[in-house]
Amino acid sequence: MAKWFKNLFGKQEEHRVDDVLKLGEKLKNADLDVKFAQLFTHSGGLFNYCANEQEALQVLYKIFASEHLQKSFCPDETLQKFISAIGKAQNWTPELAPNVDSAFLTCEYLIAYDGRIMLSHNNILHYPPSTLPKKIIFMATVSQIVPDLNAAMMKIKRKSNFKNLTSISGKNASLDGLGASENKLFLILLED
């Protein structure tokens, strides 16, 4: 019975990866931001483009309200100010506590090739990715979009001081042990 489940879910994962790669091939001549957005949403992520910080604040407020978020893990000081600006000053903590129901994070890069978001210890501190809440809101800028993993790794090598790299995409993917149906990812992409 276990082998049957493994075969069934293994095949579903292969089909999902194949679907993303096929869509990526169709979009190979598209602008990087369009390609990333298409592939991120295709894999189940919720994408929000914002022309300025005011729009980003409105989107963040709507996400907090619609998802009934009470406490968010937010280690980034700039993002903490965003949460406070929407009237949720008491709704974040810089530590990953048991009572958090979401995370509001920055990321290193957005990978257009397959719609994945690359994270490092700069974004999630010393916490293992598997301990992150099921609902994660990312804030990134258009300039963080790179064509593929190789481009992201080249940029990381130049900057150095990165460790614990991982990536995530949509709710159909897993993040270091989180089950596929458990993740709900939001991306607020800000024009820079």
N, C-alpha and C positions, 0 to 999 in steps of 0.2 A: 504494500500500500504506500509506504513512504517513497519508494522508488517511482511509483506512478505520479505522486505529487511533485517530486523533484523534476521528472520529465515534463510534466504539464507546465509548471511555473518556470522552469528553465527555458522551455520553448516560447512562453509568453515574453520573457525578458529578451530573448533573441529577436522576436518579432518587433518589439518596441524599439530596440537598437536599430534594426534594419529599417523601420519606418522613419526614424530620425535621420539616419544616414541618407535614405532616399530623398527625403524632403530637403536635406542639406545639399544634395547634389542638384536638385531642381533650383535651389536658391544660390548656386555658386557664383552667379554674376550680380547678385543683389548687393546693395550697400550693407556694410557690416551690421549696422544697427537694425535694419529690417530683417536680415537673416537671423540675428540673435533673437529678436523679439518673436519671430515666427517659430523658431525651434524651441525656445523657452516655453511659450504657450502651448505648443504641440505636445510637449512632455508634461503638461499639467500645471505649469506655473501661472501666476496671475500677474500680468505686466501692466504697469502704469507709467506712461511718459508724462513728464512735467516740464514745462518751459521755464519755470522759475521756482524759487523756494516757497512762494505763497501757494502755488498749486500743489506742491509737495506736502505742505502742511494740511491742506484740505483733504488730500488723498489719505494721508496718515490718520487724520481724525476719523474719516469714514471707515478705514480698516479697523481701528480700535473699536468704533461703535458697532459695526456690523458683525464683528467676530466676538464681541463682548469680552474684550481683553481686559484683564484686571491688573496684571503685574508682568512687566517685560524685562528680560535680561538685556541690559544695554551698557556695555563697557566703554563705549566711545563717547567722549565728552561733548562733541558737536551734536551727535544724535540725541544725547540726553536733553540738550537745549530744545531740540525739535519736539520731544515728548512734552516737555514743560510748556512749550509755546502753545500746544493744543489743549492746555488746561488739565494735563495729566501729570502734574509735577510729582505726585506721590506714587505714580504708577510704573516706576522703573527702579531697577537695582543694578549696580555694577558687578554684582556677584551672581553666579548661577545658583539660585536658591531653589528649594523644593516647591515653593509656592508660585513660581513663575509659570505663566501659561503661554508665553511667547518670547521671541528674541527679536531685537531690533539691532541689526548689524550692518557694518560696512563690509566690503569684500575687496579682494585684490584685483581680480579681472573678471570680465564677462567674456566667455569663449563662444564666438559666433559659429564655429564649426559644428557644435552640437548643442548649443543653448545652455551650457553649464556655467555655474558660478564658482569661481575659485576662491577658497578661503585659506588663511594661514593663522598662526598663533596671534598675529596682530589683530585679528578680527574676533577670535573666540577665546583668547588668552590661553590658559593652560588646560582648559576643559576638553575632554575628548568629544569629538563631534557627536558620538552616540548619545551624549547626555543633554544635547540641546532640546528645547521644547519642540512640539510637533508643528507649531505655527511659527514661521520665521519671516520677518520683514527685512528686506535688504534695501539699502539706499546706495546707489552708485551713480556715476556720471557717464555720459556718452564717451568720454575719452578713455574710459576703462575697458571698452570693448576691443578685443584683439581677435585676429582671424582664427587662430587655433592654439592648441596647447603648447606647441613649439614656440610661438611668439610670446606667450605668457611666461614660459620658462626662461626665455632669453632675457626678458625684462626683469624677472626675479633675480637672475644671476647677476645682472648689472647692479641691482640695489643691494644684494646680499642680505644678511640678517633675517632670513625667512626660515621658518621651520614648521613642521607639522602641516604640510600642504594637503588639502583635500578639495573635492568639488562636489557640487550637488546640482540637480536640475529637476524642476517640476515636482509634482506630487507622485509621479509614476516611478521615480528613481529612489534609491535608498542612499542613506548617508551613514557610512560606517556602522552598519548594524540596525539602523532604523528600518522598519518595514515599509514597503512601497506605499501602501495606502495611508500611512500615518502622517506623512509630511504634507503641509500646506504652505507653499512658498509664495510670497508677494515680492515684487520688485518695483521700487520707485526709482525710475531712471530720470535723472535730472540733467537738463542741458547745462553744459559748462562753457 
